[in-house]
Amino acid sequence: MTILDKYLSREIFRYFFMVLVLVVAIYLAVDFFEKIDNFMEAGLPFSRAIDFFFAFHPVCSVSDHSGRGVAVGTHQFRYDE
């Protein structure tokens, strides 16, 4: 692997993970505010709702949004030169 390949890989992965974290954070925030009413109406404590989001969402969020992370990350890298 040449120096240029290492540099390009590092830059692409950096943008990929930044975009992936941002998209997952937005997804979790929107989903949280959609479902918090259901948890409150059921009389569950807030800690139980947080447990639900940490247990269920990380796996589905990353698998759902990794394609978007690649698309936006490589687009940003291409025009950042």
mmCIF file of the N, C-alpha and C atoms, coordinates in Angstrom:
data_MODEL
# 
_entry.id   MODEL 
# 
loop_
_atom_site.group_PDB 
_atom_site.id 
_atom_site.type_symbol 
_atom_site.label_atom_id 
_atom_site.label_alt_id 
_atom_site.label_comp_id 
_atom_site.label_asym_id 
_atom_site.label_entity_id 
_atom_site.label_seq_id 
_atom_site.pdbx_PDB_ins_code 
_atom_site.Cartn_x 
_atom_site.Cartn_y 
_atom_site.Cartn_z 
_atom_site.occupancy 
_atom_site.B_iso_or_equiv 
_atom_site.pdbx_formal_charge 
_atom_site.auth_seq_id 
_atom_site.auth_comp_id 
_atom_site.auth_asym_id 
_atom_site.auth_atom_id 
_atom_site.pdbx_PDB_model_num 
ATOM 1   N N  . MET A 1 1  ? 0.844   -1.170 0.000  1.00 0.00 ? 1  MET A N  1 
ATOM 2   C CA . MET A 1 1  ? 0.000   0.000  0.000  1.00 0.00 ? 1  MET A CA 1 
ATOM 3   C C  . MET A 1 1  ? 0.896   1.243  0.000  1.00 0.00 ? 1  MET A C  1 
ATOM 4   N N  . THR A 1 2  ? 0.683   2.098  -0.946 1.00 0.00 ? 2  THR A N  1 
ATOM 5   C CA . THR A 1 2  ? 1.526   3.284  -1.059 1.00 0.00 ? 2  THR A CA 1 
ATOM 6   C C  . THR A 1 2  ? 1.083   4.365  -0.069 1.00 0.00 ? 2  THR A C  1 
ATOM 7   N N  . ILE A 1 3  ? 1.887   5.366  0.043  1.00 0.00 ? 3  ILE A N  1 
ATOM 8   C CA . ILE A 1 3  ? 1.579   6.473  0.946  1.00 0.00 ? 3  ILE A CA 1 
ATOM 9   C C  . ILE A 1 3  ? 0.292   7.170  0.516  1.00 0.00 ? 3  ILE A C  1 
ATOM 10  N N  . LEU A 1 4  ? 0.122   7.318  -0.785 1.00 0.00 ? 4  LEU A N  1 
ATOM 11  C CA . LEU A 1 4  ? -1.093  7.962  -1.297 1.00 0.00 ? 4  LEU A CA 1 
ATOM 12  C C  . LEU A 1 4  ? -2.332  7.144  -0.960 1.00 0.00 ? 4  LEU A C  1 
ATOM 13  N N  . ASP A 1 5  ? -2.246  5.831  -1.081 1.00 0.00 ? 5  ASP A N  1 
ATOM 14  C CA . ASP A 1 5  ? -3.376  4.964  -0.736 1.00 0.00 ? 5  ASP A CA 1 
ATOM 15  C C  . ASP A 1 5  ? -3.731  5.075  0.738  1.00 0.00 ? 5  ASP A C  1 
ATOM 16  N N  . LYS A 1 6  ? -2.729  5.105  1.579  1.00 0.00 ? 6  LYS A N  1 
ATOM 17  C CA . LYS A 1 6  ? -2.979  5.251  3.019  1.00 0.00 ? 6  LYS A CA 1 
ATOM 18  C C  . LYS A 1 6  ? -3.641  6.586  3.326  1.00 0.00 ? 6  LYS A C  1 
ATOM 19  N N  . TYR A 1 7  ? -3.161  7.626  2.696  1.00 0.00 ? 7  TYR A N  1 
ATOM 20  C CA . TYR A 1 7  ? -3.730  8.955  2.921  1.00 0.00 ? 7  TYR A CA 1 
ATOM 21  C C  . TYR A 1 7  ? -5.180  9.016  2.460  1.00 0.00 ? 7  TYR A C  1 
ATOM 22  N N  . LEU A 1 8  ? -5.456  8.516  1.271  1.00 0.00 ? 8  LEU A N  1 
ATOM 23  C CA . LEU A 1 8  ? -6.826  8.535  0.750  1.00 0.00 ? 8  LEU A CA 1 
ATOM 24  C C  . LEU A 1 8  ? -7.755  7.690  1.599  1.00 0.00 ? 8  LEU A C  1 
ATOM 25  N N  . SER A 1 9  ? -7.294  6.524  2.015  1.00 0.00 ? 9  SER A N  1 
ATOM 26  C CA . SER A 1 9  ? -8.119  5.671  2.868  1.00 0.00 ? 9  SER A CA 1 
ATOM 27  C C  . SER A 1 9  ? -8.431  6.362  4.191  1.00 0.00 ? 9  SER A C  1 
ATOM 28  N N  . ARG A 1 10 ? -7.440  6.971  4.782  1.00 0.00 ? 10 ARG A N  1 
ATOM 29  C CA . ARG A 1 10 ? -7.647  7.657  6.062  1.00 0.00 ? 10 ARG A CA 1 
ATOM 30  C C  . ARG A 1 10 ? -8.643  8.798  5.910  1.00 0.00 ? 10 ARG A C  1 
ATOM 31  N N  . GLU A 1 11 ? -8.521  9.574  4.859  1.00 0.00 ? 11 GLU A N  1 
ATOM 32  C CA . GLU A 1 11 ? -9.420  10.699 4.647  1.00 0.00 ? 11 GLU A CA 1 
ATOM 33  C C  . GLU A 1 11 ? -10.848 10.230 4.371  1.00 0.00 ? 11 GLU A C  1 
ATOM 34  N N  . ILE A 1 12 ? -10.993 9.207  3.557  1.00 0.00 ? 12 ILE A N  1 
ATOM 35  C CA . ILE A 1 12 ? -12.333 8.701  3.249  1.00 0.00 ? 12 ILE A CA 1 
ATOM 36  C C  . ILE A 1 12 ? -12.986 8.128  4.496  1.00 0.00 ? 12 ILE A C  1 
ATOM 37  N N  . PHE A 1 13 ? -12.253 7.353  5.284  1.00 0.00 ? 13 PHE A N  1 
ATOM 38  C CA . PHE A 1 13 ? -12.828 6.784  6.505  1.00 0.00 ? 13 PHE A CA 1 
ATOM 39  C C  . PHE A 1 13 ? -13.146 7.862  7.528  1.00 0.00 ? 13 PHE A C  1 
ATOM 40  N N  . ARG A 1 14 ? -12.367 8.904  7.562  1.00 0.00 ? 14 ARG A N  1 
ATOM 41  C CA . ARG A 1 14 ? -12.641 9.993  8.508  1.00 0.00 ? 14 ARG A CA 1 
ATOM 42  C C  . ARG A 1 14 ? -13.980 10.636 8.187  1.00 0.00 ? 14 ARG A C  1 
ATOM 43  N N  . TYR A 1 15 ? -14.196 10.979 6.925  1.00 0.00 ? 15 TYR A N  1 
ATOM 44  C CA . TYR A 1 15 ? -15.476 11.573 6.543  1.00 0.00 ? 15 TYR A CA 1 
ATOM 45  C C  . TYR A 1 15 ? -16.618 10.578 6.685  1.00 0.00 ? 15 TYR A C  1 
ATOM 46  N N  . PHE A 1 16 ? -16.360 9.325  6.367  1.00 0.00 ? 16 PHE A N  1 
ATOM 47  C CA . PHE A 1 16 ? -17.394 8.297  6.493  1.00 0.00 ? 16 PHE A CA 1 
ATOM 48  C C  . PHE A 1 16 ? -17.886 8.213  7.929  1.00 0.00 ? 16 PHE A C  1 
ATOM 49  N N  . PHE A 1 17 ? -16.988 8.139  8.893  1.00 0.00 ? 17 PHE A N  1 
ATOM 50  C CA . PHE A 1 17 ? -17.407 7.993  10.279 1.00 0.00 ? 17 PHE A CA 1 
ATOM 51  C C  . PHE A 1 17 ? -18.017 9.278  10.836 1.00 0.00 ? 17 PHE A C  1 
ATOM 52  N N  . MET A 1 18 ? -17.552 10.427 10.394 1.00 0.00 ? 18 MET A N  1 
ATOM 53  C CA . MET A 1 18 ? -18.173 11.669 10.844 1.00 0.00 ? 18 MET A CA 1 
ATOM 54  C C  . MET A 1 18 ? -19.614 11.751 10.368 1.00 0.00 ? 18 MET A C  1 
ATOM 55  N N  . VAL A 1 19 ? -19.838 11.450 9.108  1.00 0.00 ? 19 VAL A N  1 
ATOM 56  C CA . VAL A 1 19 ? -21.188 11.505 8.555  1.00 0.00 ? 19 VAL A CA 1 
ATOM 57  C C  . VAL A 1 19 ? -22.059 10.417 9.173  1.00 0.00 ? 19 VAL A C  1 
ATOM 58  N N  . LEU A 1 20 ? -21.502 9.243  9.377  1.00 0.00 ? 20 LEU A N  1 
ATOM 59  C CA . LEU A 1 20 ? -22.269 8.157  9.971  1.00 0.00 ? 20 LEU A CA 1 
ATOM 60  C C  . LEU A 1 20 ? -22.721 8.516  11.381 1.00 0.00 ? 20 LEU A C  1 
ATOM 61  N N  . VAL A 1 21 ? -21.846 9.078  12.178 1.00 0.00 ? 21 VAL A N  1 
ATOM 62  C CA . VAL A 1 21 ? -22.209 9.480  13.542 1.00 0.00 ? 21 VAL A CA 1 
ATOM 63  C C  . VAL A 1 21 ? -23.274 10.570 13.505 1.00 0.00 ? 21 VAL A C  1 
ATOM 64  N N  . LEU A 1 22 ? -23.140 11.524 12.608 1.00 0.00 ? 22 LEU A N  1 
ATOM 65  C CA . LEU A 1 22 ? -24.113 12.598 12.506 1.00 0.00 ? 22 LEU A CA 1 
ATOM 66  C C  . LEU A 1 22 ? -25.487 12.079 12.087 1.00 0.00 ? 22 LEU A C  1 
ATOM 67  N N  . VAL A 1 23 ? -25.537 11.225 11.094 1.00 0.00 ? 23 VAL A N  1 
ATOM 68  C CA . VAL A 1 23 ? -26.815 10.693 10.621 1.00 0.00 ? 23 VAL A CA 1 
ATOM 69  C C  . VAL A 1 23 ? -27.469 9.821  11.690 1.00 0.00 ? 23 VAL A C  1 
ATOM 70  N N  . VAL A 1 24 ? -26.696 8.996  12.370 1.00 0.00 ? 24 VAL A N  1 
ATOM 71  C CA . VAL A 1 24 ? -27.253 8.156  13.431 1.00 0.00 ? 24 VAL A CA 1 
ATOM 72  C C  . VAL A 1 24 ? -27.760 9.024  14.580 1.00 0.00 ? 24 VAL A C  1 
ATOM 73  N N  . ALA A 1 25 ? -27.055 10.088 14.917 1.00 0.00 ? 25 ALA A N  1 
ATOM 74  C CA . ALA A 1 25 ? -27.506 10.980 15.997 1.00 0.00 ? 25 ALA A CA 1 
ATOM 75  C C  . ALA A 1 25 ? -28.825 11.658 15.631 1.00 0.00 ? 25 ALA A C  1 
ATOM 76  N N  . ILE A 1 26 ? -28.945 12.119 14.411 1.00 0.00 ? 26 ILE A N  1 
ATOM 77  C CA . ILE A 1 26 ? -30.201 12.738 13.972 1.00 0.00 ? 26 ILE A CA 1 
ATOM 78  C C  . ILE A 1 26 ? -31.320 11.708 13.980 1.00 0.00 ? 26 ILE A C  1 
ATOM 79  N N  . TYR A 1 27 ? -31.037 10.510 13.488 1.00 0.00 ? 27 TYR A N  1 
ATOM 80  C CA . TYR A 1 27 ? -32.038 9.436  13.468 1.00 0.00 ? 27 TYR A CA 1 
ATOM 81  C C  . TYR A 1 27 ? -32.509 9.115  14.882 1.00 0.00 ? 27 TYR A C  1 
ATOM 82  N N  . LEU A 1 28 ? -31.588 8.984  15.815 1.00 0.00 ? 28 LEU A N  1 
ATOM 83  C CA . LEU A 1 28 ? -31.965 8.658  17.192 1.00 0.00 ? 28 LEU A CA 1 
ATOM 84  C C  . LEU A 1 28 ? -32.755 9.779  17.851 1.00 0.00 ? 28 LEU A C  1 
ATOM 85  N N  . ALA A 1 29 ? -32.394 11.022 17.575 1.00 0.00 ? 29 ALA A N  1 
ATOM 86  C CA . ALA A 1 29 ? -33.128 12.143 18.156 1.00 0.00 ? 29 ALA A CA 1 
ATOM 87  C C  . ALA A 1 29 ? -34.563 12.182 17.641 1.00 0.00 ? 29 ALA A C  1 
ATOM 88  N N  . VAL A 1 30 ? -34.741 12.029 16.348 1.00 0.00 ? 30 VAL A N  1 
ATOM 89  C CA . VAL A 1 30 ? -36.093 12.036 15.781 1.00 0.00 ? 30 VAL A CA 1 
ATOM 90  C C  . VAL A 1 30 ? -36.896 10.855 16.300 1.00 0.00 ? 30 VAL A C  1 
ATOM 91  N N  . ASP A 1 31 ? -36.299 9.696  16.328 1.00 0.00 ? 31 ASP A N  1 
ATOM 92  C CA . ASP A 1 31 ? -37.003 8.508  16.810 1.00 0.00 ? 31 ASP A CA 1 
ATOM 93  C C  . ASP A 1 31 ? -37.342 8.621  18.295 1.00 0.00 ? 31 ASP A C  1 
ATOM 94  N N  . PHE A 1 32 ? -36.450 9.213  19.068 1.00 0.00 ? 32 PHE A N  1 
ATOM 95  C CA . PHE A 1 32 ? -36.703 9.400  20.492 1.00 0.00 ? 32 PHE A CA 1 
ATOM 96  C C  . PHE A 1 32 ? -37.918 10.294 20.714 1.00 0.00 ? 32 PHE A C  1 
ATOM 97  N N  . PHE A 1 33 ? -37.978 11.418 20.007 1.00 0.00 ? 33 PHE A N  1 
ATOM 98  C CA . PHE A 1 33 ? -39.094 12.330 20.204 1.00 0.00 ? 33 PHE A CA 1 
ATOM 99  C C  . PHE A 1 33 ? -40.401 11.776 19.639 1.00 0.00 ? 33 PHE A C  1 
ATOM 100 N N  . GLU A 1 34 ? -40.323 10.860 18.681 1.00 0.00 ? 34 GLU A N  1 
ATOM 101 C CA . GLU A 1 34 ? -41.532 10.198 18.200 1.00 0.00 ? 34 GLU A CA 1 
ATOM 102 C C  . GLU A 1 34 ? -42.089 9.235  19.238 1.00 0.00 ? 34 GLU A C  1 
ATOM 103 N N  . LYS A 1 35 ? -41.224 8.506  19.928 1.00 0.00 ? 35 LYS A N  1 
ATOM 104 C CA . LYS A 1 35 ? -41.671 7.425  20.802 1.00 0.00 ? 35 LYS A CA 1 
ATOM 105 C C  . LYS A 1 35 ? -41.765 7.796  22.278 1.00 0.00 ? 35 LYS A C  1 
ATOM 106 N N  . ILE A 1 36 ? -41.277 8.939  22.671 1.00 0.00 ? 36 ILE A N  1 
ATOM 107 C CA . ILE A 1 36 ? -41.278 9.279  24.089 1.00 0.00 ? 36 ILE A CA 1 
ATOM 108 C C  . ILE A 1 36 ? -42.706 9.415  24.623 1.00 0.00 ? 36 ILE A C  1 
ATOM 109 N N  . ASP A 1 37 ? -43.628 9.875  23.782 1.00 0.00 ? 37 ASP A N  1 
ATOM 110 C CA . ASP A 1 37 ? -45.022 9.967  24.213 1.00 0.00 ? 37 ASP A CA 1 
ATOM 111 C C  . ASP A 1 37 ? -45.591 8.593  24.555 1.00 0.00 ? 37 ASP A C  1 
ATOM 112 N N  . ASN A 1 38 ? -45.249 7.598  23.759 1.00 0.00 ? 38 ASN A N  1 
ATOM 113 C CA . ASN A 1 38 ? -45.741 6.239  24.027 1.00 0.00 ? 38 ASN A CA 1 
ATOM 114 C C  . ASN A 1 38 ? -45.213 5.719  25.363 1.00 0.00 ? 38 ASN A C  1 
ATOM 115 N N  . PHE A 1 39 ? -43.970 5.993  25.662 1.00 0.00 ? 39 PHE A N  1 
ATOM 116 C CA . PHE A 1 39 ? -43.401 5.545  26.935 1.00 0.00 ? 39 PHE A CA 1 
ATOM 117 C C  . PHE A 1 39 ? -44.041 6.272  28.112 1.00 0.00 ? 39 PHE A C  1 
ATOM 118 N N  . MET A 1 40 ? -44.285 7.560  27.956 1.00 0.00 ? 40 MET A N  1 
ATOM 119 C CA . MET A 1 40 ? -44.883 8.328  29.049 1.00 0.00 ? 40 MET A CA 1 
ATOM 120 C C  . MET A 1 40 ? -46.343 7.936  29.278 1.00 0.00 ? 40 MET A C  1 
ATOM 121 N N  . GLU A 1 41 ? -47.076 7.674  28.208 1.00 0.00 ? 41 GLU A N  1 
ATOM 122 C CA . GLU A 1 41 ? -48.468 7.239  28.354 1.00 0.00 ? 41 GLU A CA 1 
ATOM 123 C C  . GLU A 1 41 ? -48.568 5.879  29.019 1.00 0.00 ? 41 GLU A C  1 
ATOM 124 N N  . ALA A 1 42 ? -47.579 5.028  28.779 1.00 0.00 ? 42 ALA A N  1 
ATOM 125 C CA . ALA A 1 42 ? -47.583 3.696  29.390 1.00 0.00 ? 42 ALA A CA 1 
ATOM 126 C C  . ALA A 1 42 ? -47.138 3.750  30.850 1.00 0.00 ? 42 ALA A C  1 
ATOM 127 N N  . GLY A 1 43 ? -46.657 4.881  31.301 1.00 0.00 ? 43 GLY A N  1 
ATOM 128 C CA . GLY A 1 43 ? -46.241 5.033  32.681 1.00 0.00 ? 43 GLY A CA 1 
ATOM 129 C C  . GLY A 1 43 ? -44.869 4.463  32.992 1.00 0.00 ? 43 GLY A C  1 
ATOM 130 N N  . LEU A 1 44 ? -44.069 4.242  31.967 1.00 0.00 ? 44 LEU A N  1 
ATOM 131 C CA . LEU A 1 44 ? -42.726 3.728  32.187 1.00 0.00 ? 44 LEU A CA 1 
ATOM 132 C C  . LEU A 1 44 ? -41.795 4.857  32.620 1.00 0.00 ? 44 LEU A C  1 
ATOM 133 N N  . PRO A 1 45 ? -40.836 4.566  33.464 1.00 0.00 ? 45 PRO A N  1 
ATOM 134 C CA . PRO A 1 45 ? -39.883 5.606  33.850 1.00 0.00 ? 45 PRO A CA 1 
ATOM 135 C C  . PRO A 1 45 ? -38.976 5.987  32.678 1.00 0.00 ? 45 PRO A C  1 
ATOM 136 N N  . PHE A 1 46 ? -38.432 7.179  32.758 1.00 0.00 ? 46 PHE A N  1 
ATOM 137 C CA . PHE A 1 46 ? -37.578 7.696  31.694 1.00 0.00 ? 46 PHE A CA 1 
ATOM 138 C C  . PHE A 1 46 ? -36.351 6.816  31.483 1.00 0.00 ? 46 PHE A C  1 
ATOM 139 N N  . SER A 1 47 ? -35.822 6.249  32.565 1.00 0.00 ? 47 SER A N  1 
ATOM 140 C CA . SER A 1 47 ? -34.643 5.392  32.445 1.00 0.00 ? 47 SER A CA 1 
ATOM 141 C C  . SER A 1 47 ? -34.942 4.149  31.610 1.00 0.00 ? 47 SER A C  1 
ATOM 142 N N  . ARG A 1 48 ? -36.162 3.662  31.690 1.00 0.00 ? 48 ARG A N  1 
ATOM 143 C CA . ARG A 1 48 ? -36.557 2.493  30.887 1.00 0.00 ? 48 ARG A CA 1 
ATOM 144 C C  . ARG A 1 48 ? -36.591 2.842  29.395 1.00 0.00 ? 48 ARG A C  1 
ATOM 145 N N  . ALA A 1 49 ? -37.047 4.050  29.070 1.00 0.00 ? 49 ALA A N  1 
ATOM 146 C CA . ALA A 1 49 ? -37.067 4.492  27.675 1.00 0.00 ? 49 ALA A CA 1 
ATOM 147 C C  . ALA A 1 49 ? -35.640 4.620  27.141 1.00 0.00 ? 49 ALA A C  1 
ATOM 148 N N  . ILE A 1 50 ? -34.746 5.160  27.942 1.00 0.00 ? 50 ILE A N  1 
ATOM 149 C CA . ILE A 1 50 ? -33.344 5.284  27.522 1.00 0.00 ? 50 ILE A CA 1 
ATOM 150 C C  . ILE A 1 50 ? -32.730 3.902  27.320 1.00 0.00 ? 50 ILE A C  1 
ATOM 151 N N  . ASP A 1 51 ? -33.041 2.960  28.211 1.00 0.00 ? 51 ASP A N  1 
ATOM 152 C CA . ASP A 1 51 ? -32.554 1.581  28.046 1.00 0.00 ? 51 ASP A CA 1 
ATOM 153 C C  . ASP A 1 51 ? -33.023 0.983  26.729 1.00 0.00 ? 51 ASP A C  1 
ATOM 154 N N  . PHE A 1 52 ? -34.264 1.253  26.360 1.00 0.00 ? 52 PHE A N  1 
ATOM 155 C CA . PHE A 1 52 ? -34.802 0.748  25.096 1.00 0.00 ? 52 PHE A CA 1 
ATOM 156 C C  . PHE A 1 52 ? -33.996 1.277  23.916 1.00 0.00 ? 52 PHE A C  1 
ATOM 157 N N  . PHE A 1 53 ? -33.724 2.565  23.908 1.00 0.00 ? 53 PHE A N  1 
ATOM 158 C CA . PHE A 1 53 ? -33.007 3.149  22.773 1.00 0.00 ? 53 PHE A CA 1 
ATOM 159 C C  . PHE A 1 53 ? -31.570 2.660  22.694 1.00 0.00 ? 53 PHE A C  1 
ATOM 160 N N  . PHE A 1 54 ? -30.903 2.506  23.831 1.00 0.00 ? 54 PHE A N  1 
ATOM 161 C CA . PHE A 1 54 ? -29.519 2.014  23.792 1.00 0.00 ? 54 PHE A CA 1 
ATOM 162 C C  . PHE A 1 54 ? -29.449 0.541  23.445 1.00 0.00 ? 54 PHE A C  1 
ATOM 163 N N  . ALA A 1 55 ? -30.461 -0.231 23.791 1.00 0.00 ? 55 ALA A N  1 
ATOM 164 C CA . ALA A 1 55 ? -30.442 -1.667 23.511 1.00 0.00 ? 55 ALA A CA 1 
ATOM 165 C C  . ALA A 1 55 ? -30.852 -1.976 22.080 1.00 0.00 ? 55 ALA A C  1 
ATOM 166 N N  . PHE A 1 56 ? -31.793 -1.235 21.534 1.00 0.00 ? 56 PHE A N  1 
ATOM 167 C CA . PHE A 1 56 ? -32.355 -1.606 20.238 1.00 0.00 ? 56 PHE A CA 1 
ATOM 168 C C  . PHE A 1 56 ? -31.724 -0.875 19.067 1.00 0.00 ? 56 PHE A C  1 
ATOM 169 N N  . HIS A 1 57 ? -31.473 0.401  19.179 1.00 0.00 ? 57 HIS A N  1 
ATOM 170 C CA . HIS A 1 57 ? -31.170 1.208  18.012 1.00 0.00 ? 57 HIS A CA 1 
ATOM 171 C C  . HIS A 1 57 ? -29.759 1.153  17.444 1.00 0.00 ? 57 HIS A C  1 
ATOM 172 N N  . PRO A 1 58 ? -28.708 0.943  18.194 1.00 0.00 ? 58 PRO A N  1 
ATOM 173 C CA . PRO A 1 58 ? -27.384 1.022  17.555 1.00 0.00 ? 58 PRO A CA 1 
ATOM 174 C C  . PRO A 1 58 ? -27.179 0.046  16.405 1.00 0.00 ? 58 PRO A C  1 
ATOM 175 N N  . VAL A 1 59 ? -27.685 -1.151 16.508 1.00 0.00 ? 59 VAL A N  1 
ATOM 176 C CA . VAL A 1 59 ? -27.476 -2.139 15.451 1.00 0.00 ? 59 VAL A CA 1 
ATOM 177 C C  . VAL A 1 59 ? -28.245 -1.761 14.200 1.00 0.00 ? 59 VAL A C  1 
ATOM 178 N N  . CYS A 1 60 ? -29.501 -1.429 14.332 1.00 0.00 ? 60 CYS A N  1 
ATOM 179 C CA . CYS A 1 60 ? -30.296 -1.109 13.147 1.00 0.00 ? 60 CYS A CA 1 
ATOM 180 C C  . CYS A 1 60 ? -29.897 0.240  12.566 1.00 0.00 ? 60 CYS A C  1 
ATOM 181 N N  . SER A 1 61 ? -29.481 1.174  13.388 1.00 0.00 ? 61 SER A N  1 
ATOM 182 C CA . SER A 1 61 ? -29.134 2.497  12.884 1.00 0.00 ? 61 SER A CA 1 
ATOM 183 C C  . SER A 1 61 ? -27.882 2.456  12.013 1.00 0.00 ? 61 SER A C  1 
ATOM 184 N N  . VAL A 1 62 ? -26.871 1.774  12.465 1.00 0.00 ? 62 VAL A N  1 
ATOM 185 C CA . VAL A 1 62 ? -25.629 1.719  11.700 1.00 0.00 ? 62 VAL A CA 1 
ATOM 186 C C  . VAL A 1 62 ? -25.840 0.964  10.399 1.00 0.00 ? 62 VAL A C  1 
ATOM 187 N N  . SER A 1 63 ? -26.580 -0.133 10.441 1.00 0.00 ? 63 SER A N  1 
ATOM 188 C CA . SER A 1 63 ? -26.789 -0.896 9.215  1.00 0.00 ? 63 SER A CA 1 
ATOM 189 C C  . SER A 1 63 ? -27.683 -0.149 8.241  1.00 0.00 ? 63 SER A C  1 
ATOM 190 N N  . ASP A 1 64 ? -28.625 0.635  8.739  1.00 0.00 ? 64 ASP A N  1 
ATOM 191 C CA . ASP A 1 64 ? -29.513 1.394  7.859  1.00 0.00 ? 64 ASP A CA 1 
ATOM 192 C C  . ASP A 1 64 ? -28.820 2.584  7.209  1.00 0.00 ? 64 ASP A C  1 
ATOM 193 N N  . HIS A 1 65 ? -27.900 3.215  7.914  1.00 0.00 ? 65 HIS A N  1 
ATOM 194 C CA . HIS A 1 65 ? -27.351 4.484  7.458  1.00 0.00 ? 65 HIS A CA 1 
ATOM 195 C C  . HIS A 1 65 ? -25.922 4.413  6.951  1.00 0.00 ? 65 HIS A C  1 
ATOM 196 N N  . SER A 1 66 ? -25.307 3.255  6.917  1.00 0.00 ? 66 SER A N  1 
ATOM 197 C CA . SER A 1 66 ? -23.911 3.210  6.475  1.00 0.00 ? 66 SER A CA 1 
ATOM 198 C C  . SER A 1 66 ? -23.775 3.566  4.996  1.00 0.00 ? 66 SER A C  1 
ATOM 199 N N  . GLY A 1 67 ? -24.767 3.252  4.186  1.00 0.00 ? 67 GLY A N  1 
ATOM 200 C CA . GLY A 1 67 ? -24.729 3.630  2.771  1.00 0.00 ? 67 GLY A CA 1 
ATOM 201 C C  . GLY A 1 67 ? -24.752 5.134  2.581  1.00 0.00 ? 67 GLY A C  1 
ATOM 202 N N  . ARG A 1 68 ? -25.554 5.808  3.377  1.00 0.00 ? 68 ARG A N  1 
ATOM 203 C CA . ARG A 1 68 ? -25.596 7.267  3.313  1.00 0.00 ? 68 ARG A CA 1 
ATOM 204 C C  . ARG A 1 68 ? -24.265 7.871  3.767  1.00 0.00 ? 68 ARG A C  1 
ATOM 205 N N  . GLY A 1 69 ? -23.661 7.242  4.760  1.00 0.00 ? 69 GLY A N  1 
ATOM 206 C CA . GLY A 1 69 ? -22.372 7.728  5.238  1.00 0.00 ? 69 GLY A CA 1 
ATOM 207 C C  . GLY A 1 69 ? -21.301 7.632  4.172  1.00 0.00 ? 69 GLY A C  1 
ATOM 208 N N  . VAL A 1 70 ? -21.302 6.543  3.431  1.00 0.00 ? 70 VAL A N  1 
ATOM 209 C CA . VAL A 1 70 ? -20.327 6.375  2.346  1.00 0.00 ? 70 VAL A CA 1 
ATOM 210 C C  . VAL A 1 70 ? -20.578 7.410  1.259  1.00 0.00 ? 70 VAL A C  1 
ATOM 211 N N  . ALA A 1 71 ? -21.832 7.589  0.876  1.00 0.00 ? 71 ALA A N  1 
ATOM 212 C CA . ALA A 1 71 ? -22.149 8.511  -0.213 1.00 0.00 ? 71 ALA A CA 1 
ATOM 213 C C  . ALA A 1 71 ? -21.765 9.942  0.141  1.00 0.00 ? 71 ALA A C  1 
ATOM 214 N N  . VAL A 1 72 ? -22.145 10.398 1.309  1.00 0.00 ? 72 VAL A N  1 
ATOM 215 C CA . VAL A 1 72 ? -21.859 11.776 1.690  1.00 0.00 ? 72 VAL A CA 1 
ATOM 216 C C  . VAL A 1 72 ? -20.373 11.951 2.013  1.00 0.00 ? 72 VAL A C  1 
ATOM 217 N N  . GLY A 1 73 ? -19.761 10.966 2.631  1.00 0.00 ? 73 GLY A N  1 
ATOM 218 C CA . GLY A 1 73 ? -18.348 11.065 2.976  1.00 0.00 ? 73 GLY A CA 1 
ATOM 219 C C  . GLY A 1 73 ? -17.455 11.163 1.750  1.00 0.00 ? 73 GLY A C  1 
ATOM 220 N N  . THR A 1 74 ? -17.718 10.366 0.750  1.00 0.00 ? 74 THR A N  1 
ATOM 221 C CA . THR A 1 74 ? -16.893 10.426 -0.453 1.00 0.00 ? 74 THR A CA 1 
ATOM 222 C C  . THR A 1 74 ? -17.197 11.676 -1.260 1.00 0.00 ? 74 THR A C  1 
ATOM 223 N N  . HIS A 1 75 ? -18.428 12.139 -1.220 1.00 0.00 ? 75 HIS A N  1 
ATOM 224 C CA . HIS A 1 75 ? -18.769 13.379 -1.916 1.00 0.00 ? 75 HIS A CA 1 
ATOM 225 C C  . HIS A 1 75 ? -18.022 14.553 -1.294 1.00 0.00 ? 75 HIS A C  1 
ATOM 226 N N  . GLN A 1 76 ? -17.977 14.611 0.019  1.00 0.00 ? 76 GLN A N  1 
ATOM 227 C CA . GLN A 1 76 ? -17.276 15.695 0.720  1.00 0.00 ? 76 GLN A CA 1 
ATOM 228 C C  . GLN A 1 76 ? -15.783 15.645 0.433  1.00 0.00 ? 76 GLN A C  1 
ATOM 229 N N  . PHE A 1 77 ? -15.208 14.454 0.429  1.00 0.00 ? 77 PHE A N  1 
ATOM 230 C CA . PHE A 1 77 ? -13.771 14.330 0.177  1.00 0.00 ? 77 PHE A CA 1 
ATOM 231 C C  . PHE A 1 77 ? -13.413 14.794 -1.228 1.00 0.00 ? 77 PHE A C  1 
ATOM 232 N N  . ARG A 1 78 ? -14.262 14.460 -2.174 1.00 0.00 ? 78 ARG A N  1 
ATOM 233 C CA . ARG A 1 78 ? -13.962 14.785 -3.552 1.00 0.00 ? 78 ARG A CA 1 
ATOM 234 C C  . ARG A 1 78 ? -13.862 16.294 -3.770 1.00 0.00 ? 78 ARG A C  1 
ATOM 235 N N  . TYR A 1 79 ? -14.697 17.074 -3.096 1.00 0.00 ? 79 TYR A N  1 
ATOM 236 C CA . TYR A 1 79 ? -14.716 18.514 -3.306 1.00 0.00 ? 79 TYR A CA 1 
ATOM 237 C C  . TYR A 1 79 ? -13.894 19.286 -2.287 1.00 0.00 ? 79 TYR A C  1 
ATOM 238 N N  . ASP A 1 80 ? -13.237 18.584 -1.391 1.00 0.00 ? 80 ASP A N  1 
ATOM 239 C CA . ASP A 1 80 ? -12.476 19.251 -0.331 1.00 0.00 ? 80 ASP A CA 1 
ATOM 240 C C  . ASP A 1 80 ? -11.049 19.583 -0.765 1.00 0.00 ? 80 ASP A C  1 
ATOM 241 N N  . GLU A 1 81 ? -10.639 19.181 -1.929 1.00 0.00 ? 81 GLU A N  1 
ATOM 242 C CA . GLU A 1 81 ? -9.254  19.361 -2.363 1.00 0.00 ? 81 GLU A CA 1 
ATOM 243 C C  . GLU A 1 81 ? -8.903  20.792 -2.616 1.00 0.00 ? 81 GLU A C  1 
# 
